[in-house]
Amino acid sequence: MQLRAQIDEAVAAIRRCWPGTAQAGIILGTGLGSLADQIETEATIAYEEIPHFPKSTTIGHTGQLVLGRCGGATVVAMEGRFHAYEGYTYQQLTFPVRVMKALGADVLIVSNACGGMNPAYACGDVMVIDDHINLLSGNPLVGPNDDALGPRFPDMCRPYDPALIDEALAAAKREGFVAHRGVYVAVVGPNLETRAEYRYLRTIGADVVGMSTVPEVIVAVHAGMRVLGLSVVTDMCLPDALEPADIGKILAVAATAEPKLRAIVVDVLKQVASTK
């Protein structure tokens, strides 16, 4: 099928620069790209050099693939992701996950910056995603299914791997910082929500809100990958105390919270490496 042919072309281009076999894929969200500095880099490839990869147009997203080792595991990391609000289809923005799987990755670690709606959270906190709500305008699995890539009706009762969640929470405890366990809701954006919308999202069970992650997780589950999702709360979205969002402040909070994210990711990757 066409999708498999596109995956093969992208993999072939990457293989010309990097012959390794990935154990884990990592997607770095808004303002979190410098986590890639933790990788013992063996190759760096701009998205423009990989067939069928979109271009990242969002502030805080470098737009390159970093390949190497981290925490003893062989990884392929996206320094910058894609979003539906950039005009891409859900199939386009999840294409890199297909490529990660084809490169050998059985684990996907996905991170994002998000707005906190749970009043028990604070700016700079990390939330380990336990579940999600999809309020996006589409689904990357719509259309003909290629059974070689995954089942027609993938089960989503546990999209985030329980063992990886436990390991992430344990890592945060060892490092001495707060990590919550909660629900992420994905909306299209790019505008932020109204006060009434924040009340609605909180009412239906969400702890944080963002504009990414869910499509990539759906495809990862479809592909049989184990998933760990990490959210950094970069601004608080409490309807009765709402202030205009400042992208500069959001990026600054993401940068200050990155050591927490780094500690969790490295610890989890050590576990991934030890199980191979």
C-alpha positions in Angstrom: 0.0 0.0 0.0 1.0 3.6 -0.5 1.7 4.3 3.2 4.1 1.4 3.5 5.9 2.6 0.4 6.3 6.0 1.9 7.5 4.5 5.2 10.1 2.5 3.3 11.3 5.6 1.5 11.7 7.5 4.7 13.5 4.7 6.4 15.9 4.2 3.4 16.8 7.9 3.6 17.5 7.7 7.4 19.5 4.5 6.9 21.9 6.3 4.6 22.9 8.4 7.6 22.3 6.0 10.5 22.4 2.2 10.4 21.2 1.6 14.0 18.1 -0.1 15.2 15.9 2.0 17.5 14.6 0.7 20.8 12.5 3.8 21.6 11.1 6.8 19.8 10.9 10.2 21.6 8.7 13.1 20.6 9.7 16.4 22.2 7.0 19.0 22.5 6.9 22.8 22.7 10.0 24.3 24.5 11.3 20.8 25.4 13.7 20.3 22.5 16.8 20.8 24.5 16.2 17.4 26.1 17.8 16.1 22.9 21.1 17.3 24.4 21.0 14.2 26.6 21.3 12.0 23.6 24.8 10.7 22.6 24.2 11.8 19.0 25.2 9.6 16.1 23.2 11.4 13.4 21.1 14.5 13.0 18.7 14.7 10.0 16.6 17.8 9.1 13.0 16.9 8.5 13.3 18.4 5.0 15.8 15.7 4.1 13.4 12.8 5.0 10.8 11.9 2.3 7.2 12.5 3.3 8.1 14.3 6.6 6.2 17.5 7.1 8.0 20.7 8.1 7.7 22.0 11.7 6.3 25.6 11.7 5.7 26.0 15.5 7.6 28.2 17.8 10.0 26.1 20.0 10.2 23.2 17.5 13.6 22.9 15.8 12.5 20.4 13.2 15.1 17.6 13.1 15.5 13.9 13.9 18.2 13.1 16.4 19.5 9.5 16.5 21.8 7.9 19.0 21.8 6.6 22.6 20.2 7.8 25.8 20.1 6.0 29.1 21.7 3.1 27.4 18.9 2.7 24.9 19.1 3.4 21.2 16.7 6.2 20.4 15.3 8.2 17.5 14.0 11.6 18.8 11.9 14.2 17.1 13.1 17.6 18.1 9.9 19.3 17.2 6.5 17.8 16.3 3.6 18.6 14.0 0.1 19.7 14.8 -3.3 19.7 13.1 -3.5 23.5 13.4 -0.5 23.8 11.1 -2.7 22.4 8.3 -1.4 18.9 8.2 -3.7 15.8 8.0 -3.6 13.4 11.0 -2.0 10.9 8.7 0.8 13.4 7.9 1.5 14.4 11.5 1.7 10.8 12.7 3.8 9.6 9.9 7.0 9.9 12.0 5.6 7.4 14.5 5.3 4.9 11.7 8.9 5.5 10.7 10.1 5.1 14.3 8.3 1.7 14.5 9.9 0.7 11.2 13.3 1.6 12.6 12.7 -0.9 15.4 11.2 1.2 18.2 8.8 -0.7 20.4 8.4 2.1 22.9 7.2 5.7 22.3 7.8 8.5 24.8 5.8 11.5 23.9 6.0 14.9 25.7 4.1 18.1 25.5 3.6 21.5 27.1 0.0 21.9 28.3 -2.4 24.1 30.2 -3.2 23.0 33.7 -6.9 22.8 34.7 -6.6 20.8 37.8 -6.4 23.3 40.7 -4.0 20.9 42.5 -1.4 21.4 39.8 1.1 24.3 39.4 3.2 25.8 36.6 6.3 23.7 36.1 4.7 20.4 37.4 4.9 17.2 35.4 1.9 15.1 34.7 2.3 11.5 33.7 -0.6 10.8 31.3 -2.8 8.0 32.5 -5.5 8.5 29.8 -6.7 10.9 27.2 -9.8 12.5 25.7 -9.8 13.1 21.9 -11.6 16.3 21.0 -9.7 16.8 17.8 -11.4 17.0 14.4 -10.3 13.7 13.1 -8.4 10.4 13.7 -5.3 9.2 11.9 -6.7 5.7 11.4 -9.6 6.9 9.3 -9.5 5.3 5.8 -8.4 1.9 4.5 -6.5 -0.1 7.1 -3.2 -1.9 6.3 -3.3 -5.0 8.4 0.5 -5.2 8.2 0.7 -2.0 10.2 -1.9 -2.7 12.8 -5.5 -4.0 13.4 -8.6 -2.3 12.0 -10.0 -1.7 15.5 -7.1 -1.2 18.0 -8.2 -1.4 21.6 -7.6 1.8 23.6 -8.5 0.6 27.1 -4.9 1.2 28.2 -3.2 3.4 25.6 -0.5 4.4 28.1 1.6 1.5 29.4 0.9 0.9 33.1 4.5 -0.3 33.8 6.0 2.7 32.1 3.6 5.0 34.1 4.7 3.4 37.4 8.4 3.7 36.4 7.9 7.4 35.6 6.2 8.1 38.9 8.9 6.2 40.8 11.6 8.2 39.0 10.0 11.5 40.0 9.7 10.3 43.6 13.4 9.3 43.7 14.4 12.7 42.2 12.3 14.5 44.8 9.8 16.4 42.6 6.0 16.3 42.1 4.6 14.2 39.2 0.9 13.9 38.9 -1.1 11.2 37.2 -3.9 12.5 35.1 -6.0 12.9 32.0 -4.9 14.9 28.9 -7.5 16.3 26.5 -6.5 17.2 23.0 -8.1 20.1 21.1 -7.3 21.5 17.7 -6.3 25.0 18.5 -4.4 27.2 17.6 -6.4 29.6 19.8 -6.5 28.9 23.5 -9.8 28.1 25.2 -12.5 30.4 26.6 -13.4 30.3 30.3 -16.5 28.3 29.4 -14.5 25.8 27.4 -12.1 25.3 30.3 -15.0 24.6 32.6 -16.4 22.1 30.1 -13.1 20.3 29.7 -12.6 20.1 33.4 -16.2 18.8 33.8 -15.7 15.9 31.4 -12.6 14.7 33.3 -9.5 16.4 31.9 -6.7 17.6 34.1 -4.7 19.3 31.4 -5.3 20.5 27.9 -3.1 20.6 24.8 -3.1 20.5 21.0 -1.0 17.4 20.3 0.0 13.9 21.5 -3.3 12.0 21.0 -2.9 11.3 17.3 0.6 10.0 17.8 -0.5 7.8 20.6 -3.4 6.4 18.6 -0.9 5.4 15.8 1.6 4.0 18.3 -1.1 1.8 19.9 -2.2 0.7 16.4 1.4 -0.2 15.7 1.7 -2.2 18.9 4.1 0.2 20.7 4.2 0.7 24.5 3.5 4.4 25.2 4.6 6.8 28.0 3.1 10.3 27.9 4.5 13.2 29.8 3.0 16.7 30.1 4.7 19.8 31.5 2.2 22.3 32.9 3.3 25.6 31.5 0.3 27.8 32.4 -2.7 27.5 34.6 -6.1 27.6 33.0 -8.4 28.2 35.9 -11.6 29.9 34.6 -12.1 32.2 37.6 -8.5 33.4 37.6 -7.7 33.3 33.9 -5.0 35.6 32.5 -3.9 36.1 28.9 -1.4 33.5 27.8 2.2 34.6 27.0 4.1 32.3 24.7 7.4 33.7 26.1 6.4 32.7 29.6 5.2 29.3 28.4 8.5 28.5 26.8 10.4 29.7 29.8 8.4 27.5 32.2 9.0 24.5 29.8 12.7 25.2 29.9 12.8 25.4 33.7 10.8 22.1 34.0 12.9 20.3 31.5 15.3 18.8 34.1 12.3 17.0 35.6 11.3 15.6 32.3 14.9 14.6 31.5 15.2 12.7 34.8 12.1 10.7 34.0 13.0 10.0 30.4 16.5 8.9 31.2 15.3 6.6 33.9 12.7 5.0 31.8 15.1 4.5 28.9 17.5 2.7 31.3 14.6 0.3 32.0 13.9 -0.1 28.2 17.6 -0.8 27.6 17.8 -3.4 30.4 14.8 -5.4 29.0 16.3 -5.8 25.6 
